Amino acid sequence: MVRIIRKAALPTPSEVIDRLRPAATQALTMTLREPRPEGFPLLFTAQGLLIEPAVAFLHDHSVRQAHTADTLRTYAEILYDWFETLEQNNIPWDDADVADLVAYRNRMLTQPSTHTGKPYRISTINHRVRGVLRFYKWAVGTSWLQASILVDAPLTSRLTRPTRSVRTYSAQAPERSFFILRQFESLPRPLTSEQAVELLARLPPPYDLMGRWQLFTGLRISELLSLRVHDVTNCSSSSASLYRIEVTRKGRKPSYVLAPACLLDETEAYLSGLRQAWLLRARRRGRAAETLALFVNSRGSPVGKNAYQRVISRTGQVCGFRATTHLLRATFACILLARLQRLASEGAAINPLMIVKVLLGHEHIETTDRYLRAIAVEAFAFKQVLETLLSGAR
């Protein structure tokens, strides 16, 4: 069975036996040209052999190309699953061919995930297949392999068609690969105003404030968790009621969101109240409680991604509807876009899609266009239309 072992910090001389202390002392003085960070994933076979091409791929993307920790984790999970499949079937990684990748893909179609026990989503299957193809393309490009049929597979042998956006654009090679399953585009399904109010009312602190930040600014969960105290205390006012908050988007792109003054007032009350009390209690109990993170839990530790997602999901279940952190962002986008469209129809010289694109940090306008098509008709307006139609039919 393939295993992932995380790189640990070097031990200090006092942590090793006497005869190893000189080596430990020397190791601490060594300077590496491309050091791997602590926690870097190392893949090993069942026999304890390092899977060198996989580790080199992760090293190249993490250290040399400076991809984010989330990207590294995603690639590590994809390679772990692929090499585990190869090992179970006694297939050398450099001999894998089209039939092997198709069998890998089809297994995910017919068998549930061993992690969740639920069927794989088509998007997840395609994501993993693209990751495998990207790995083999990299292996050929860096001379780990002279050639691979997975890289040279003819695109004319396409078994399925890729998803096309309403606005056509040229697809990348992995998107055109016949390994990729046809995937129907799913549109965002935002919360109604009543659902959003009920959800926020039931969320415990600090998750209620975090939910408000997503609903009022459209931040991604990673962007929300990366906020620091100084980001909201040193922000600049862009108008009488809005403040510009500098954020770092996906791919480390600098950007900003606009936060209303009422949200910053709530945040200031949280900083001087609950957050300060939680940190003081953590220090009294001997826990390290010095953190710059804006959002901390009742133990004085920075709020984690999984914990926040679980609270949102469980609170939604209590309310009787589905709720996720992404739905909070989608709700912001759809409500904002609907109001901007209304202003544009009344003659305002604005581009609603472009405004939402900037505030959401989208790289492509096609992504923002999904929200335009997902704007739900207001219940009262739909009722009025029905009544008009019915009265006309009498």
Summary of the structure (lengths in Angstrom):
residues: 394
radius of gyration: 25.4
end to end distance: 71.0
largest distance: 97.2
contacts: 1057
relative contact order: 0.07
helix: 57%
strand: 7%
